[in-house]
């Protein structure tokens, strides 16, 4: 894939593309190789989301039982962070769909 790599995003728990140039400047072969690799990664996103949802459920259960205000605030913050990760994963999951739509329509 030339100077194009995928780097692990520790926050999301998946590899994300890091392109050395604009998408439109890539050759058809490079785009194809990147998309093929991305599809492998993209296929793991639903499982990653499911794992984060399970974690949120555990945090919410702890929050329901928590009586200490400071601990409750920390749990709320942790829940919000996990929800933010899920949102970002949903965005990345749709990236390939947008590329495919552009490729077929333009």
N, C-alpha and C positions, 0 to 999 in steps of 0.2 A: 504494500500500500504506500510505498514511497515515504514521504515525510509526514504521513498521516498516521496518527496513532490513536489508540483508545487508552484512556487512563482511568484507573479506579477512582470513583468519587466515594470517599469514605462515608459521607453523610447519607448518600442514597444507597450505597451498597452494590452499585453496578458500575461497569465501565462506560465512560462517555466519550464520544468522538472529540478529538482535538485536531482540527484541520489546519494544515499549513498554508492554505490559500482559500479563496472563495469557492463554493461548491460548483458554480458555473464554469470555473476555469479547469476543473478536473476532467480528465479524459473519461470516456465511457467505461473503459476497463477499470479505472480507479474508482469511479462511482459505484460500479457493480460490486467490486470487492468490498468496499466500505459498507454498502447496503447488505451484502450477504452476511458479513460479520455482525452488523448491527441487528439483523433479524434474529441471530442467535441470542444476543444480549436481550433484545426486546422480548423474546419469549420467556425470559425469567422474571420480567417485571410483575406480572400478576401474582406470582408466588411471593415476591418481595412485599407487595402491597398487603397480601393476606397475612404475612408474618407481622407486619407493622400494625395491622388491625387487631391481631391477637394481643400484641403488646399493649395497645391502647385499652383494650378490654380489661386486661390485668391491672393497668394503672387506674382505670376508673373504679374497679372493684376496691382497690386500696384506698382511693379517694373517698368512696362512700363510707368507709369504716374509720377514716382518719379524723381525729379530734384536734390535733395540733394545727393551728392556723399556718404557721410557717411551712410545715410539711405539706399541708394542703396546697399552698401556693406553688411549691416546688413540683408537686404532682400535676397541677394544672398546667404549669409551664412545660413539663415533659410531654403531656398529652398534646398540647398545641404544637410542639416540635415534631412529634410523630405524624400528626395530621398534615403539617406542612410538607414533610417528606413524601407522604402519600400523594398530595397534590402535585408536587414536582414530578413524581414518577408517572402520574397520569399524563402530564404534559409531555414527557419524554416518550411515553408509549404512543402518543399520537403523532410524533415527529415523522415517522416513516410513512404514515398514511397521507400526510400533507405533501411529502416529496413525491410519492406515487401519483397523487392526484395531479400535481403540476406536470409530471413527466408524461402523463397520458393526455392532458388537456392542452399542452403547449408545446 
